[in-house]
Amino acid sequence: MPELYPPLAPHEHGMLDVGDGNRLYWECSGNPDGTPAVVLHGGPGSGSAPLTRRLFDPAAYRIVLFDQRGAGRSIPHVSDPAADLAVNTTWHLVADLERLREHLGIERWLLLGGSWGATLALAYAETHPGRVSGLVLRGVFTARRRELDWLYQNGAGHLFPEEWARYLAPVPEDERHDLLGAYQRLVEHPDPGVRQRAAVAWSAWEGAIVSVVPQEGYRAGYGTPRFAVPFARIALHYFTHGAWLEEGRLITEAGKLAGIPGRIVQGRYDLVCPPATAYELHQAWPGSELTVLEGAGHAVTDPGMLAALRAATDAFAGR
């Protein structure tokens, strides 16, 4: 069986006013009368990807993609230094998702999200469990301090010392005790050159470790200023605030997901979001299923990942 369904184009799209001067881009594809499903993109700030439509049977699903505040085709875009990040938080995004559901006339929908998209899916589902028919999560991230420290302070760098040295380079030595805070100051620096250099270095670090086997395509893509500047700015805004989540909340409140069917797909060698978090969520979420892919890292294109995600959506089709 192919890993993905054939390419398809949206049959409906629009811009939704969600307040605070923000308008979200959204689109629908597949069967207008099918099971509603929404994809929550990662980052935060990376924007939706057409490839994710192909994880769903277009005959069975009404597939919703959208760009979160400040990302993709939503406006204002976070690449504009004047974009107000004070109205861009996890709870603004949860409220936006509810507005989108109501706008599209959907009663309950399946949520699919990876990395930051899994964080947002959990925050939404634990807040509005009655609106969720199922969850498919990949590379689980819950924004706890130890998860952030692993990636950005003193963990994964032990495995990629050369890349870690490049990540450290823009930060003065006396500020390296708090790399997220230092980088957040750099990407908000009044000098656009400083902002860009910092964003590229910060983003390129993730590009270096996102796949189980480092790939130049990821390194180059993440290190492109057009991607790196908005990606770094919005992600650092979220991570320096702990994503506005009480420490450990998404795990401790996973009992609220009881009765919601869920599939968790996790790469064994995921260096961005290590498997411990997915395992803890699985243990705390009654009835969830955990699949660990032995040859995969964090990237959605790593071995077996796309096939496992498609199998998960196929299992939920028609519920």
N, C-alpha and C positions, 0 to 999 in steps of 0.2 A: 504494500500500500504506500503511495507517495506520502512524504512528510506533510505536504501542504495541499489544500484545495487550490484549484486554478485561480489565477488573478481575476479580480473583479473590481468594478468601479462603483462608487456610490451612486445611488439613484435619488438622493435627497441630501441637502446640506444647508447650513445657515449660520447665522451669528446670533447668539443669545445674550441679551443684556442681563448681567447678574448683579448690577449695582457697583458702587464705588468707582464708576468710570470704566469698568471692565466689560468686555464682550468676548464670549467664548465661541470659537469655531467648533462646529459639530457636523457629523455626517452619518448617514445610514446606508447600509448596503445589504445584500442578501434578500431574504423573503420578508416583505412588509408585514406579513401575518405570522411570521415565525416566532420562536422563543426569543425574547429580547435578551441581548448580551451587550455589555459595555466593556471596552478595553481601557484600563487606566495605565497611562504611559509612565515610564520611569523618570529618573533624574534626581529630584524634581527639575523640570525645565527642559527636558529633551524633546518633547513634542510627540505627537502620534506618528505611527509608522504604517504605511499601506500593507506591509507584509503581515501584520497581525490580523487583517481581515481574513487571511487565508488559513487561519487556525480553526475556522468555523465552517461547517457545512452550509453553504449559501441557500440550500433548499430548506433547511431546518431552522435557521437563525435569522433574526433581525439584528444586524451587527452595527453597533454604535461606536464610533471613534470620536474623540474630542481632544482639544488641546487645553490643558489646564491654564489657569491665570498666568499671564506673562510669557507663555511658551507657544511655539509653533505659529499658527495663524491667528491666535487670539491676540486681542489688543487691549491696552498698550503692551508692546513687547518689552521684556525686561532688559533687552540690549540698550534701550533708551535710559540713560542715567537718571532721567527725570521720572521714570516709572515708580510709583509709590509702593514700596514693598511692605509698608505697614498694613496694607489691606490684602496681603498675600500670605496666608497662614494655612496650616492643615485644616483648621475649622472653617475657614472661608471656602476651601476646596470641597469639604464635605457638604456644606450648604449649596455650593454650585452644582454638585452632583444631584442633589435633591431637586433643584430647580430644573435641571436638564431632564430628569426623569418625568417630572410633572409636565414640562413643555412638550415632551414627546408622547404623552398619554400612556405611559408604561406603568403598570401596577407593581410588578416585581421583575427583577432582572438578574441574570448571571453576571458576576464580576470576574474579569480576568486581569491580573496585574503581576508584574515582575519587579523586584527590587523596590524602589520607591513606590511603584504602582501597587505592590503588595501591602506596603505600609498604609497607603490611602484606602485600599480595599478593606483592610481590617478596621481602620478607624471608622469608615462609613458603615460597615456591616455591624459593628458593635454598637453603633449609634442608632441605626435604622434596620434592625434584623428582620422586621416584617416586610421589608422591601427587597430582600435578597433571596433569590431562588437557589443560588449555589455560588461557590467560590473556586476559582482555579488560580493558584498562586505559584510563582516561580522565584527562586532566589530570595527567600524571605528576609526582610529587613524590618526592624521595629524601632530604630533610632535610639536604642539604649546607649548609655555612655560607653559600655565596653565594646559595642559594635563599632561605634565611631572611632574609639581609640585604636582598635585593631587596624582599621583602614587608614586612618589619617594621623596617628600619633606615634605608635610604637609596636606595631604588630607585623603586618604584611611586608614591611620594608626589609625584614630579615631574610626574606626569600628573594627579593629583587634589589640588591644593594646599589647597583648602578642607577637604576631608575629612581630609587629612593633618594640618592644623592642629588639627582636633577630636581626632584620634588622639593628638597630642602633648600636648594640654591637661592631662590629669591628672598628667603626669610632671614633676617639678621639673627645671628647666633643667640643673642640675649632674649629673643622672642620665641625660640623653638620649644619652650616648655608648653606652649599653647598654639599649635600649628593652625588649628581651625580659626582661632581668633586672629592670629597674625594674617592669615590669608584673607579673612573677611575684611580687614582693614585695607589690605593691598588692593583688593578688587573694587573698593569704593574710593580709592585714592583720586585726588583731583587731576592728576596727570594721566591722560588716556594711555600713554605708553606704558606706565607702571601698571595700570589696570590690565592691559592686554597681556603683558609678559607674565603677570601673576596668574591670570586666568588660564593661559595656555599651559603653564607648568603644572598647575593644580589639576586641570582636566586630563592632561597627558599621562599623569600618574595612574589614573583609573584605566585609561586606554591601554596602558602597558600590561595590566594584570587581569583585564576583564575576561579574556579567553583562557581556556586550559592550556593552550599552546600559544604563546605570544605571537600576534599577527601584526604585520606592518600596517594593514588596512585600518585596524582599530587605533593603533598609535597615531597614524596620520589624521584619521577622522576626528578623534577626540582632541588632537592638538591644533586643529584648524581654528583660527580666531573667530570665524563666524559661528562655529558651534561652541567653542570654549568660553567666550565672554558671557553669553547669557546663562550657559549651563553652570559655570562657576559662581556667578553672582547669585542666582536664585538658590542653588544648592547650599552655598555657604550661609545664606540668610536663614535657611531652614535648620541646618545642622548646628549652627552656633546658638540656636534657640531650642535645641532638643526637639525640634518639630512641634513645639507646643504640646508635648505629651508628658504626662507624669511618668517618671522613670518606671519602665516595665509594664506600663498600663495595657498595652495591646496583648501581652501574654497573660497577665493576671485577670483580665476581663474576657478571655477567650471562651469562658463558660457561656457567655451570651450567644455564642454561635451554635450552641446545642440545637440540633434539629435542622441546621443548614448543612447540606452535603458539601464536602470540600475535598479537593485534590491538591496536594502540595507536591511540586516537582522541584527537586533540588540537585544541583551538581555536587558530587563528592568533593571536588577540588575547587570549589567556589572561593576565591580569595577576597572577593568584594563583600560577599555576605556568607560567611562560613556556615556549614550545615548545622551547627549547634543550635542556632536560632530556629530553624525549621523544625528540628526535633523537639525543642521545648514547646513550640506552638502546637505541634501534633499531640504531644502529651497533654496539653491543657485544653484541647479542642475535642470534645466528645464526638466520635464518629468520623473524624477526618482520616484521610488516607495519605500516607507519605511514600513517595517514590524517590529513591536516591539513585542518580545516574552515575555509575562508577567512572565513566570516561569524560565527564563534563565539568566545566567550570561555571562561570557566571553568565557568559554570553548566551543569548537565545539561539545562536547558530552553532553552539557547541554540540558534539556528537550526542544524538538521541533526544535533544531537548525539544525540537519542533515536533517530532513524532509523539513524544510523551504528552505535550500540550494538546495536540490534535486528538489524541486518544481520550484525554480528559474531557474535552468539549463534546466529542462524539458520545461519551457515556452520559452526558447531561442532556443531549438533544431530545426534545420532545417532552421533557418533564413538565 
